[in-house]
């Protein structure tokens, strides 16, 4: 299939669930990604850990997140 664009790479992947600790166990302990920082926002209803695999221009960020309030959006 001929496309009018080129995919250069992946910069970021976001993965959500109700228990960020289970996600962290898989992505950090089993897959070996490194946590680089965390982020919480009541306005966005998110508690997020920012993980990274790779370095430099080839680094990929994996954001694992859970809602602060599971009854609010995003779910």
C-alpha positions, 0 to 999 in steps of 0.5 A: 500500500502506498502511503503519502507519509512516513512513520519515523518512530513511536514517541509515547504510549499511554496505558490506563487501568484501575491499579497503577501498581499492577501496571508498574509491576509488569512494565518496570519489574518484568519488562525493565522500563525505568520510571523517570517521573510522576504526574498527578492532576485532579483536573484531568483525574489522573495519577500517572507514572512516566516510564522510559525505554531506550535513550536519546532520540530513540527513547519511548515514553510509556505512561501508566495511569489510573484515575484518581476517582474511578467514577469520573472521566476518563475511566 
